[in-house]
Amino acid sequence: MVVMTYNIRNSNAPDGENKWNLRKEKLIALIKKANPDILGTQEVLPKQRKDLKKALPEYHVDGAGRNNGKHAGEHSCIFFKQEQYERIASGNFWLSETPDVPGSKSWDAAITRICSWVKLKDKKTGKMLFAFNTHFDHKGKTARLESARLVMKMIDSIAADEATISMGDFNFTPDAAGYNKIVEGNILSDAYDIAQPNFTACGFEVANNNCSRIDYIFYSKHIKKSSYTLHTDNNGKYYPSDHLAVSCNLDF
């Protein structure tokens, strides 16, 4: 299966010639080209969710708005191919000390953050797979560490010992304590391949060299990685988003 994570940049941002309506076709074309079986997206506002769903009818989409647990605010949506997977369960929790409270935030987080998840059944093999998709806080260092602890706790609670993927924009680099919290104990492994460039967030400009790796796909011991791809598609000047999409081929 091909799994992809992509921060698509929210459509409310004052991005001038990179505003959503001017770049969405290029972004959607990139997704179609990569053809993921499961896609995690971040910063998705309601209009963007509708645009993506309309352009990608072969996918079912899950995920709630972080503001109220319905469709207010940014979503961390999970798209999956309906022909390939049956949704068995799904849910959301907030990256806070009260994860069941919609719109909640804690620690030094600047804004509300959410994690969405689905339990999928492969229609051909009958195997089960959990996918978690999230977007950690961009300012709160403590919030990112505590969010990493919470996500691992929720994966243990929800997925137990089932095959699991955790993906998203974690807003930390691999030298951060939050990153170590996720990969410690070998419960989840980072899909990154050292043969690929070591960045995912550069802003829109192709010429920008001030980049960092903050977007990840992690996978459990039940799964084997066969490839990793950083999608650098651009028009010669700009990328379709201020983050690059990351995908990988994973096998049970």
ChimeraX attribute file (.defattr): number of C-alpha atoms within 10 A of each C-alpha:
attribute: neighborCount
match mode: 1-to-1
recipient: residues
	/A:1	15
	/A:2	17
	/A:3	22
	/A:4	29
	/A:5	27
	/A:6	27
	/A:7	23
	/A:8	22
	/A:9	24
	/A:10	21
	/A:11	19
	/A:12	10
	/A:13	10
	/A:14	10
	/A:15	13
	/A:16	8
	/A:17	10
	/A:18	20
	/A:19	17
	/A:20	21
	/A:21	11
	/A:22	12
	/A:23	15
	/A:24	19
	/A:25	15
	/A:26	16
	/A:27	21
	/A:28	17
	/A:29	14
	/A:30	17
	/A:31	19
	/A:32	12
	/A:33	9
	/A:34	18
	/A:35	16
	/A:36	21
	/A:37	19
	/A:38	22
	/A:39	26
	/A:40	30
	/A:41	25
	/A:42	24
	/A:43	24
	/A:44	23
	/A:45	23
	/A:46	18
	/A:47	11
	/A:48	20
	/A:49	20
	/A:50	13
	/A:51	15
	/A:52	20
	/A:53	15
	/A:54	11
	/A:55	14
	/A:56	16
	/A:57	11
	/A:58	15
	/A:59	22
	/A:60	17
	/A:61	22
	/A:62	19
	/A:63	27
	/A:64	26
	/A:65	24
	/A:66	28
	/A:67	19
	/A:68	14
	/A:69	20
	/A:70	12
	/A:71	15
	/A:72	14
	/A:73	18
	/A:74	25
	/A:75	31
	/A:76	31
	/A:77	25
	/A:78	26
	/A:79	23
	/A:80	24
	/A:81	18
	/A:82	16
	/A:83	13
	/A:84	17
	/A:85	22
	/A:86	17
	/A:87	18
	/A:88	12
	/A:89	11
	/A:90	15
	/A:91	15
	/A:92	23
	/A:93	24
	/A:94	26
	/A:95	33
	/A:96	22
	/A:97	14
	/A:98	13
	/A:99	19
	/A:100	13
	/A:101	14
	/A:102	22
	/A:103	22
	/A:104	20
	/A:105	21
	/A:106	20
	/A:107	16
	/A:108	14
	/A:109	20
	/A:110	13
	/A:111	16
	/A:112	21
	/A:113	29
	/A:114	30
	/A:115	28
	/A:116	24
	/A:117	26
	/A:118	24
	/A:119	21
	/A:120	20
	/A:121	18
	/A:122	15
	/A:123	14
	/A:124	9
	/A:125	8
	/A:126	11
	/A:127	13
	/A:128	18
	/A:129	21
	/A:130	24
	/A:131	25
	/A:132	27
	/A:133	28
	/A:134	30
	/A:135	26
	/A:136	26
	/A:137	25
	/A:138	16
	/A:139	13
	/A:140	17
	/A:141	19
	/A:142	16
	/A:143	23
	/A:144	26
	/A:145	22
	/A:146	22
	/A:147	30
	/A:148	22
	/A:149	16
	/A:150	19
	/A:151	21
	/A:152	18
	/A:153	13
	/A:154	16
	/A:155	19
	/A:156	14
	/A:157	10
	/A:158	15
	/A:159	19
	/A:160	12
	/A:161	13
	/A:162	17
	/A:163	18
	/A:164	24
	/A:165	22
	/A:166	25
	/A:167	29
	/A:168	26
	/A:169	27
	/A:170	22
	/A:171	22
	/A:172	21
	/A:173	15
	/A:174	14
	/A:175	8
	/A:176	13
	/A:177	16
	/A:178	22
	/A:179	21
	/A:180	13
	/A:181	17
	/A:182	22
	/A:183	18
	/A:184	10
	/A:185	9
	/A:186	11
	/A:187	16
	/A:188	21
	/A:189	20
	/A:190	18
	/A:191	22
	/A:192	22
	/A:193	15
	/A:194	8
	/A:195	8
	/A:196	10
	/A:197	12
	/A:198	14
	/A:199	18
	/A:200	23
	/A:201	22
	/A:202	19
	/A:203	19
	/A:204	19
	/A:205	16
	/A:206	16
	/A:207	11
	/A:208	12
	/A:209	11
	/A:210	9
	/A:211	13
	/A:212	16
	/A:213	20
	/A:214	19
	/A:215	24
	/A:216	26
	/A:217	24
	/A:218	19
	/A:219	24
	/A:220	20
	/A:221	14
	/A:222	14
	/A:223	16
	/A:224	14
	/A:225	18
	/A:226	12
	/A:227	13
	/A:228	21
	/A:229	18
	/A:230	18
	/A:231	18
	/A:232	17
	/A:233	16
	/A:234	17
	/A:235	10
	/A:236	9
	/A:237	10
	/A:238	19
	/A:239	22
	/A:240	28
	/A:241	25
	/A:242	20
	/A:243	25
	/A:244	25
	/A:245	28
	/A:246	26
	/A:247	25
	/A:248	22
	/A:249	17
	/A:250	17
	/A:251	11
	/A:252	12
